[in-house]
Amino acid sequence: MAGNLVRKYGDPVLREPCEPVVVFDEELKRFAEKIFSIMKSANGIGLAAPQVGDTRRMFVIDLSSQTFDAEPMAFVNPEIESTDGTETAEEGCLSFPGLFLQVVRAEKITVKFQDLEGKTHRIEATGLAARAIQHENDHLNGVLFIDHIPSVDREILAGKLKKIKVG
């Protein structure tokens, strides 16, 4: 069910840059609850607004299934301010069911964002949290995780991508 609500590779909305959120109201909170629900139903750890067809600069992350001290978080109008180091690790994406790729990302990041009330926060993240934030933030800029792999590898994956692609 939830998998049907997540936009798949090939859907044009996944390539659209998102617009900043300017209204922080009850509708935004309901939208965040909807995204969290879809993400959890699909067994994901992160989901961005464009993945459900919305072009607001917002994503949610819940790493509690991966680490005991993680809290579910909504990131509104996020900006990655700094990065440090690099690491390669496997990533998946709910918009690419069944596809897992080795992706190089920053090992440590500082991200500024607003919460659902509009309050600004700044956090440092490492490991899986840093990776998830970068992955979801990319969605807000129309960037997909396949864009981070060499074109020769994308050619090798062409058959798998064709099976996933909508349209």
KOLKOLBA-21775 format. One record per residue: x, y, z of N, C-alpha, C in turn; residue number from 1; chain; residue in three letters. Coordinates in steps of 0.1 Angstrom, whole numbers, plus 2048, in hexadecimal, padded with zeros to 3 digits. Atoms other than C-alpha are relative to their C-alpha. Example, Ala and Ser with C-alpha at 12.3 -4.5 7.8 and 13.67 -1.06 7.14 Angstrom:
<nodes>
+-----+-----+-----+-----+-----+-----+-----+-----+-----+-----+------+------+
|  nx |  ny |  nz | cax | cay | caz |  cx |  cy |  cz | pos | unit | code |
+-----+-----+-----+-----+-----+-----+-----+-----+-----+-----+------+------+
| 809 | 7F4 | 800 | 87B | 7D3 | 84E | 809 | 80C | 800 |   1 |    A |  ALA |
| 7F7 | 7F5 | 800 | 889 | 7F5 | 847 | 7F8 | 80B | 808 |   2 |    A |  SER |
+-----+-----+-----+-----+-----+-----+-----+-----+-----+-----+------+------+
</nodes>
This chain:
<nodes>
+-----+-----+-----+-----+-----+-----+-----+-----+-----+-----+------+------+
|  nx |  ny |  nz | cax | cay | caz |  cx |  cy |  cz | pos | unit | code |
+-----+-----+-----+-----+-----+-----+-----+-----+-----+-----+------+------+
| 808 | 7F4 | 800 | 800 | 800 | 800 | 809 | 80D | 800 |   1 |    A |  MET |
| 7F7 | 7F4 | 7FF | 81A | 81A | 80B | 809 | 801 | 7F4 |   2 |    A |  ALA |
| 7F7 | 800 | 80B | 831 | 810 | 7EF | 7F9 | 807 | 7F4 |   3 |    A |  GLY |
| 807 | 7FA | 80B | 816 | 81C | 7D7 | 7FF | 80F | 801 |   4 |    A |  ASN |
| 801 | 7F2 | 7FD | 816 | 83E | 7E7 | 80D | 807 | 7FD |   5 |    A |  LEU |
| 7F3 | 7FB | 803 | 83B | 843 | 7E1 | 803 | 801 | 7F1 |   6 |    A |  VAL |
| 7FD | 7FD | 80F | 844 | 853 | 7BF | 80D | 7F8 | 7FC |   7 |    A |  ARG |
| 7F5 | 808 | 805 | 85B | 83C | 7AB | 809 | 808 | 7F6 |   8 |    A |  LYS |
| 7F7 | 7FA | 809 | 879 | 844 | 796 | 7F9 | 801 | 7F2 |   9 |    A |  TYR |
| 806 | 7FD | 80D | 86E | 854 | 775 | 7F5 | 80A | 802 |  10 |    A |  GLY |
| 80A | 7F6 | 7FD | 853 | 869 | 786 | 807 | 80E | 800 |  11 |    A |  ASP |
| 7F9 | 7F3 | 801 | 85C | 88D | 77C | 801 | 808 | 80D |  12 |    A |  PRO |
| 7FF | 7F8 | 7F4 | 855 | 89B | 79F | 80D | 7FD | 808 |  13 |    A |  VAL |
| 7F4 | 803 | 7F9 | 874 | 889 | 7AB | 80C | 808 | 7FB |  14 |    A |  LEU |
| 7F6 | 7F8 | 806 | 889 | 8A0 | 795 | 7FE | 80F | 802 |  15 |    A |  ARG |
| 803 | 7F1 | 7FF | 879 | 8C1 | 79F | 806 | 805 | 80D |  16 |    A |  GLU |
| 7FB | 7FA | 7F4 | 88B | 8D8 | 7B7 | 7F3 | 805 | 809 |  17 |    A |  PRO |
| 80B | 7FD | 7F8 | 874 | 8DE | 7D5 | 800 | 80F | 805 |  18 |    A |  CYS |
| 801 | 7F2 | 7FB | 867 | 900 | 7E2 | 800 | 800 | 80F |  19 |    A |  GLU |
| 800 | 7FE | 7F1 | 86D | 90D | 805 | 7F3 | 800 | 806 |  20 |    A |  PRO |
| 80D | 800 | 7F8 | 852 | 908 | 81F | 800 | 80E | 806 |  21 |    A |  VAL |
| 802 | 7F3 | 7FA | 845 | 92A | 82A | 7F5 | 800 | 80A |  22 |    A |  VAL |
| 80C | 800 | 7F7 | 825 | 920 | 83D | 802 | 7F4 | 809 |  23 |    A |  VAL |
| 7FE | 80B | 7F6 | 82A | 90C | 85D | 7F3 | 7FF | 808 |  24 |    A |  PHE |
| 80D | 801 | 7FA | 807 | 901 | 867 | 7FC | 7F2 | 802 |  25 |    A |  ASP |
| 805 | 80D | 7FD | 7F2 | 8E3 | 870 | 800 | 7F7 | 7F3 |  26 |    A |  GLU |
| 7FF | 808 | 80D | 7F1 | 8D8 | 84B | 80E | 7FA | 7FE |  27 |    A |  GLU |
| 7F2 | 805 | 801 | 817 | 8D5 | 84B | 802 | 7F5 | 80A |  28 |    A |  LEU |
| 7FE | 80B | 7F6 | 816 | 8C0 | 86B | 7F9 | 7F3 | 7FB |  29 |    A |  LYS |
| 808 | 80C | 805 | 7FB | 8A9 | 85B | 808 | 7FA | 7F4 |  30 |    A |  ARG |
| 7F8 | 805 | 80B | 811 | 8A6 | 83C | 80C | 7F8 | 805 |  31 |    A |  PHE |
| 7F5 | 807 | 7FA | 82F | 89D | 851 | 7FB | 7F2 | 806 |  32 |    A |  ALA |
| 805 | 80D | 7FA | 81A | 882 | 863 | 7FD | 7F6 | 7F4 |  33 |    A |  GLU |
| 803 | 808 | 80C | 80F | 875 | 840 | 80D | 7FA | 7FB |  34 |    A |  LYS |
| 7F4 | 805 | 806 | 833 | 872 | 834 | 806 | 7F6 | 80A |  35 |    A |  ILE |
| 7FB | 80A | 7F6 | 83E | 861 | 855 | 7F9 | 7F3 | 7FE |  36 |    A |  PHE |
| 808 | 80C | 801 | 822 | 848 | 851 | 803 | 7F8 | 7F3 |  37 |    A |  SER |
| 7FC | 807 | 80D | 82A | 840 | 82C | 80E | 7FA | 801 |  38 |    A |  ILE |
| 7F2 | 805 | 7FE | 84F | 83D | 835 | 800 | 7F3 | 808 |  39 |    A |  MET |
| 7FF | 80C | 7F7 | 849 | 825 | 851 | 7F9 | 7F4 | 7FA |  40 |    A |  LYS |
| 807 | 80B | 807 | 830 | 810 | 83D | 808 | 7FA | 7F6 |  41 |    A |  SER |
| 7F7 | 805 | 80B | 84A | 80D | 822 | 80E | 7FB | 806 |  42 |    A |  ALA |
| 7F4 | 804 | 7F9 | 865 | 804 | 83C | 80C | 808 | 7FC |  43 |    A |  ASN |
| 7F5 | 7F7 | 803 | 87A | 822 | 833 | 805 | 807 | 80D |  44 |    A |  GLY |
| 7FA | 7F8 | 7F5 | 890 | 838 | 849 | 7FF | 80F | 7FD |  45 |    A |  ILE |
| 801 | 7F2 | 804 | 88A | 858 | 836 | 7F7 | 801 | 7F4 |  46 |    A |  GLY |
| 809 | 7FE | 80C | 872 | 867 | 81D | 7FE | 80F | 7FE |  47 |    A |  LEU |
| 801 | 7F1 | 804 | 871 | 889 | 80B | 7F3 | 803 | 7FA |  48 |    A |  ALA |
| 80D | 7FB | 805 | 853 | 89D | 801 | 7FE | 7FC | 7F1 |  49 |    A |  ALA |
| 802 | 803 | 80E | 859 | 898 | 7DB | 7FD | 7F1 | 7FE |  50 |    A |  PRO |
| 802 | 80E | 801 | 858 | 872 | 7E1 | 7F1 | 7FD | 801 |  51 |    A |  GLN |
| 80E | 802 | 7FF | 833 | 876 | 7E9 | 7F8 | 80B | 7F7 |  52 |    A |  VAL |
| 807 | 7F7 | 80A | 82C | 890 | 7CD | 7FF | 80E | 804 |  53 |    A |  GLY |
| 801 | 7F2 | 7FB | 831 | 8B0 | 7E1 | 80D | 807 | 7FE |  54 |    A |  ASP |
| 7F3 | 7F9 | 803 | 84B | 8CA | 7D8 | 804 | 80A | 80B |  55 |    A |  THR |
| 7FB | 7F8 | 7F5 | 850 | 8DA | 7FB | 80D | 7FB | 804 |  56 |    A |  ARG |
| 7F3 | 804 | 7FB | 873 | 8DA | 809 | 7FF | 7FA | 80E |  57 |    A |  ARG |
| 803 | 807 | 7F3 | 86D | 8C0 | 824 | 803 | 7F1 | 7FF |  58 |    A |  MET |
| 7FF | 80F | 800 | 877 | 89D | 82D | 7FF | 7FC | 80F |  59 |    A |  PHE |
| 800 | 806 | 7F3 | 874 | 886 | 84B | 80A | 7F4 | 801 |  60 |    A |  VAL |
| 7F7 | 80B | 7FE | 88C | 86D | 85A | 7FD | 7FA | 80D |  61 |    A |  ILE |
| 802 | 808 | 7F4 | 887 | 852 | 874 | 80A | 7F5 | 800 |  62 |    A |  ASP |
| 7F6 | 80A | 7FF | 8A6 | 83E | 87D | 7FF | 7F7 | 80C |  63 |    A |  LEU |
| 802 | 808 | 7F4 | 897 | 82E | 89C | 801 | 7F1 | 7FE |  64 |    A |  SER |
| 7FE | 80F | 803 | 897 | 80C | 88B | 80E | 7FC | 7FF |  65 |    A |  SER |
| 7F2 | 803 | 801 | 8BC | 80F | 887 | 809 | 803 | 80C |  66 |    A |  GLN |
| 7F8 | 7FC | 7F4 | 8C8 | 820 | 8A7 | 7F6 | 804 | 80B |  67 |    A |  THR |
| 80A | 7FF | 7F5 | 8B7 | 821 | 8C9 | 7FE | 80F | 804 |  68 |    A |  PHE |
| 802 | 7F3 | 7FB | 8BD | 846 | 8D0 | 7FB | 80A | 7F5 |  69 |    A |  ASP |
| 805 | 7F7 | 80B | 8AE | 854 | 8AF | 7F2 | 804 | 802 |  70 |    A |  ALA |
| 80E | 7FA | 7FF | 88F | 86A | 8AF | 7FB | 802 | 7F2 |  71 |    A |  GLU |
| 805 | 7FC | 80E | 879 | 86E | 890 | 801 | 80F | 7FF |  72 |    A |  PRO |
| 7FE | 7F2 | 802 | 880 | 890 | 881 | 7FA | 805 | 7F3 |  73 |    A |  MET |
| 804 | 7F9 | 80D | 870 | 8A7 | 867 | 80A | 80B | 7FE |  74 |    A |  ALA |
| 7F6 | 7F5 | 804 | 889 | 8BE | 854 | 7F9 | 808 | 7F6 |  75 |    A |  PHE |
| 807 | 7F7 | 809 | 878 | 8DC | 844 | 80B | 80B | 7FC |  76 |    A |  VAL |
| 7F6 | 7F6 | 806 | 88D | 8F3 | 82D | 80E | 7FD | 804 |  77 |    A |  ASN |
| 7F3 | 803 | 7FB | 8AD | 8E0 | 835 | 80B | 806 | 7F7 |  78 |    A |  PRO |
| 7F4 | 7FC | 808 | 8CF | 8ED | 82A | 80C | 7F9 | 806 |  79 |    A |  GLU |
| 7F4 | 806 | 7FB | 8EF | 8D9 | 82D | 80B | 80B | 800 |  80 |    A |  ILE |
| 7F6 | 7F5 | 7FF | 908 | 8F3 | 839 | 80E | 7FC | 7FF |  81 |    A |  GLU |
| 7F2 | 805 | 802 | 927 | 8DE | 83B | 801 | 7F1 | 800 |  82 |    A |  SER |
| 7FE | 80E | 801 | 935 | 8BC | 834 | 80E | 7FD | 804 |  83 |    A |  THR |
| 7F2 | 804 | 7FD | 954 | 8A9 | 83F | 802 | 7F1 | 7FE |  84 |    A |  ASP |
| 7FD | 80E | 803 | 964 | 889 | 833 | 7F6 | 7FA | 7F6 |  85 |    A |  GLY |
| 809 | 808 | 808 | 955 | 86F | 81D | 800 | 7F2 | 804 |  86 |    A |  THR |
| 801 | 80F | 7FE | 949 | 84B | 820 | 7F6 | 7FB | 7F6 |  87 |    A |  GLU |
| 808 | 807 | 809 | 93A | 832 | 809 | 7F7 | 7F6 | 807 |  88 |    A |  THR |
| 809 | 80A | 7FA | 91C | 81D | 814 | 7F4 | 7FD | 7F7 |  89 |    A |  ALA |
| 80B | 804 | 808 | 8FE | 80B | 806 | 7F4 | 809 | 803 |  90 |    A |  GLU |
| 80C | 7F8 | 7FE | 8DE | 820 | 801 | 7F5 | 7F9 | 7F8 |  91 |    A |  GLU |
| 80C | 804 | 808 | 8BB | 817 | 7F6 | 7F7 | 80D | 800 |  92 |    A |  GLY |
| 809 | 7F5 | 801 | 89E | 82E | 7ED | 7F3 | 7FB | 7FD |  93 |    A |  CYS |
| 80E | 805 | 802 | 879 | 829 | 7EF | 7FB | 803 | 7F2 |  94 |    A |  LEU |
| 804 | 7FD | 80E | 876 | 838 | 7CC | 807 | 7F7 | 7F6 |  95 |    A |  SER |
| 7F8 | 80A | 808 | 88D | 81C | 7BF | 7FE | 7F3 | 807 |  96 |    A |  PHE |
| 801 | 80D | 7F8 | 87E | 7FC | 7CF | 809 | 7F5 | 7FB |  97 |    A |  PRO |
| 7F8 | 80B | 802 | 896 | 7E0 | 7D2 | 80E | 804 | 7FB |  98 |    A |  GLY |
| 7F2 | 7FB | 805 | 8B5 | 7F5 | 7C6 | 808 | 805 | 80B |  99 |    A |  LEU |
| 7F7 | 7FB | 7F6 | 8D2 | 7F9 | 7DD | 80E | 802 | 7FA | 100 |    A |  PHE |
| 7F3 | 7FC | 806 | 8F2 | 80B | 7D3 | 80A | 806 | 80A | 101 |    A |  LEU |
| 7F6 | 7FA | 7F8 | 913 | 815 | 7E2 | 801 | 80F | 7FC | 102 |    A |  GLN |
| 800 | 7F2 | 802 | 913 | 83B | 7E5 | 80A | 807 | 809 | 103 |    A |  VAL |
| 7F6 | 7F8 | 7F8 | 92E | 853 | 7F0 | 7F9 | 80C | 805 | 104 |    A |  VAL |
| 807 | 7F5 | 7F9 | 921 | 86D | 809 | 80A | 806 | 80A | 105 |    A |  ARG |
| 7F8 | 7FA | 7F5 | 930 | 885 | 822 | 7FE | 7F8 | 80D | 106 |    A |  ALA |
| 801 | 807 | 7F3 | 938 | 874 | 843 | 7FA | 808 | 80B | 107 |    A |  GLU |
| 806 | 7F8 | 7F6 | 92E | 891 | 858 | 7FB | 80D | 7FA | 108 |    A |  LYS |
| 806 | 7F4 | 806 | 917 | 8AE | 851 | 7FB | 809 | 80B | 109 |    A |  ILE |
| 807 | 7F7 | 7F8 | 909 | 8CD | 861 | 7F4 | 805 | 7F8 | 110 |    A |  THR |
| 80C | 7FC | 807 | 8E5 | 8D4 | 857 | 7F8 | 80A | 808 | 111 |    A |  VAL |
| 809 | 7F6 | 7FA | 8CF | 8F2 | 85E | 7F2 | 7FD | 7FB | 112 |    A |  LYS |
| 80E | 803 | 805 | 8A9 | 8EC | 85C | 7F6 | 806 | 80A | 113 |    A |  PHE |
| 80B | 7FB | 7F8 | 888 | 8F7 | 86A | 7F8 | 7F4 | 804 | 114 |    A |  GLN |
| 80A | 80A | 7FC | 870 | 8E1 | 87E | 7F2 | 803 | 7FC | 115 |    A |  ASP |
| 80E | 7FE | 805 | 84B | 8DE | 879 | 7F9 | 80D | 805 | 116 |    A |  LEU |
| 805 | 7F3 | 7FA | 846 | 8FE | 88E | 806 | 80C | 7F9 | 117 |    A |  GLU |
| 7F9 | 7F5 | 806 | 85E | 912 | 879 | 80D | 804 | 807 | 118 |    A |  GLY |
| 7F4 | 7FD | 7F9 | 87A | 913 | 893 | 80C | 7FA | 7F9 | 119 |    A |  LYS |
| 7F4 | 804 | 807 | 89D | 911 | 885 | 809 | 7F8 | 809 | 120 |    A |  THR |
| 7F7 | 809 | 7F8 | 8B5 | 8F6 | 891 | 80D | 7FE | 7F7 | 121 |    A |  HIS |
| 7F3 | 803 | 807 | 8D9 | 8ED | 888 | 805 | 7F3 | 807 | 122 |    A |  ARG |
| 7FB | 80C | 7FA | 8E6 | 8CA | 88E | 80C | 7FA | 7F8 | 123 |    A |  ILE |
| 7F6 | 808 | 806 | 905 | 8B5 | 886 | 7FC | 7F2 | 7FF | 124 |    A |  GLU |
| 804 | 80E | 801 | 8FF | 892 | 879 | 80C | 7F9 | 7FA | 125 |    A |  ALA |
| 7F6 | 809 | 805 | 916 | 875 | 872 | 7FA | 7F3 | 7FC | 126 |    A |  THR |
| 804 | 80D | 802 | 913 | 852 | 865 | 7F3 | 7FF | 7F8 | 127 |    A |  GLY |
| 80D | 802 | 807 | 8F0 | 846 | 85A | 7F8 | 80D | 800 | 128 |    A |  LEU |
| 809 | 7F4 | 800 | 8DF | 866 | 865 | 805 | 80A | 7F6 | 129 |    A |  ALA |
| 7FA | 7F7 | 80B | 8F7 | 87B | 84F | 7FC | 7FB | 7F3 | 130 |    A |  ALA |
| 803 | 806 | 80D | 8F1 | 863 | 832 | 7F2 | 803 | 7FD | 131 |    A |  ARG |
| 80F | 7FF | 802 | 8CB | 864 | 836 | 7FC | 80F | 7FD | 132 |    A |  ALA |
| 803 | 7F2 | 802 | 8CA | 88A | 839 | 805 | 804 | 7F2 | 133 |    A |  ILE |
| 7FB | 7FC | 80E | 8E0 | 88E | 819 | 7F7 | 7FA | 7F5 | 134 |    A |  GLN |
| 808 | 807 | 80A | 8CB | 874 | 806 | 7F2 | 808 | 7FE | 135 |    A |  HIS |
| 80D | 7F9 | 801 | 8AA | 885 | 80F | 801 | 80E | 7FB | 136 |    A |  GLU |
| 7FE | 7F2 | 804 | 8B7 | 8A8 | 80A | 802 | 801 | 7F1 | 137 |    A |  ASN |
| 7FE | 801 | 80E | 8C2 | 89E | 7E7 | 7F2 | 800 | 7F9 | 138 |    A |  ASP |
| 80E | 801 | 806 | 89D | 895 | 7DF | 7FA | 80E | 7FF | 139 |    A |  HIS |
| 806 | 7F3 | 800 | 894 | 8B9 | 7E7 | 806 | 809 | 7F5 | 140 |    A |  LEU |
| 7F9 | 7F8 | 80B | 8AC | 8C5 | 7CC | 7FF | 7F8 | 7F2 | 141 |    A |  ASN |
| 802 | 807 | 80D | 8A0 | 8AC | 7B1 | 80C | 7F6 | 7FD | 142 |    A |  GLY |
| 7F5 | 809 | 801 | 8BF | 896 | 7B7 | 7FD | 7F2 | 805 | 143 |    A |  VAL |
| 803 | 80E | 7FC | 8BC | 870 | 7B9 | 80D | 7F9 | 803 | 144 |    A |  LEU |
| 7F4 | 807 | 7FC | 8D4 | 857 | 7C8 | 808 | 7FA | 7F5 | 145 |    A |  PHE |
| 7F9 | 805 | 80C | 8DC | 849 | 7A6 | 809 | 80A | 7FA | 146 |    A |  ILE |
| 7F8 | 7F5 | 806 | 8EA | 86B | 79D | 80E | 800 | 806 | 147 |    A |  ASP |
| 7F3 | 800 | 7F9 | 907 | 864 | 7B6 | 809 | 7F4 | 7FB | 148 |    A |  HIS |
| 7F8 | 80B | 805 | 913 | 845 | 7A3 | 805 | 803 | 7F2 | 149 |    A |  ILE |
| 7FB | 7FD | 80E | 929 | 845 | 784 | 7F7 | 7FB | 7F5 | 150 |    A |  PRO |
| 809 | 803 | 80B | 917 | 845 | 763 | 802 | 7F2 | 7FB | 151 |    A |  SER |
| 7FE | 80E | 804 | 927 | 823 | 75A | 7F8 | 7F6 | 808 | 152 |    A |  VAL |
| 808 | 808 | 7F8 | 916 | 814 | 778 | 7F1 | 801 | 7FD | 153 |    A |  ASP |
| 80E | 7FD | 804 | 8F5 | 824 | 76E | 7FC | 7F8 | 7F4 | 154 |    A |  ARG |
| 803 | 808 | 80C | 8F8 | 813 | 74C | 7FF | 7F1 | 804 | 155 |    A |  GLU |
| 802 | 80E | 7FB | 8FD | 7F2 | 75E | 7F3 | 7FD | 806 | 156 |    A |  ILE |
| 80D | 801 | 7F9 | 8DE | 7F9 | 772 | 7F4 | 803 | 7F7 | 157 |    A |  LEU |
| 80B | 7FC | 809 | 8C9 | 803 | 754 | 7F4 | 7F7 | 800 | 158 |    A |  ALA |
| 80B | 809 | 800 | 8B4 | 7E4 | 754 | 7F8 | 801 | 80C | 159 |    A |  GLY |
| 808 | 7FF | 7F3 | 8AB | 7E6 | 779 | 7F9 | 80E | 800 | 160 |    A |  LYS |
| 806 | 7F2 | 800 | 8A4 | 80C | 775 | 7F4 | 800 | 7F7 | 161 |    A |  LEU |
| 80B | 800 | 80A | 88D | 805 | 757 | 7F4 | 7F9 | 807 | 162 |    A |  LYS |
| 80B | 807 | 7FA | 879 | 7EC | 76C | 7F9 | 809 | 80B | 163 |    A |  LYS |
| 805 | 7F7 | 7F6 | 875 | 806 | 788 | 7F8 | 80C | 7FB | 164 |    A |  ILE |
| 804 | 7F3 | 806 | 86E | 824 | 772 | 7F1 | 800 | 7FD | 165 |    A |  LYS |
| 80F | 7FE | 803 | 84A | 831 | 76F | 800 | 808 | 7F3 | 166 |    A |  VAL |
| 803 | 7F7 | 80B | 83C | 841 | 750 | 805 | 7FA | 7F3 | 167 |    A |  GLY |
+-----+-----+-----+-----+-----+-----+-----+-----+-----+-----+------+------+
</nodes>
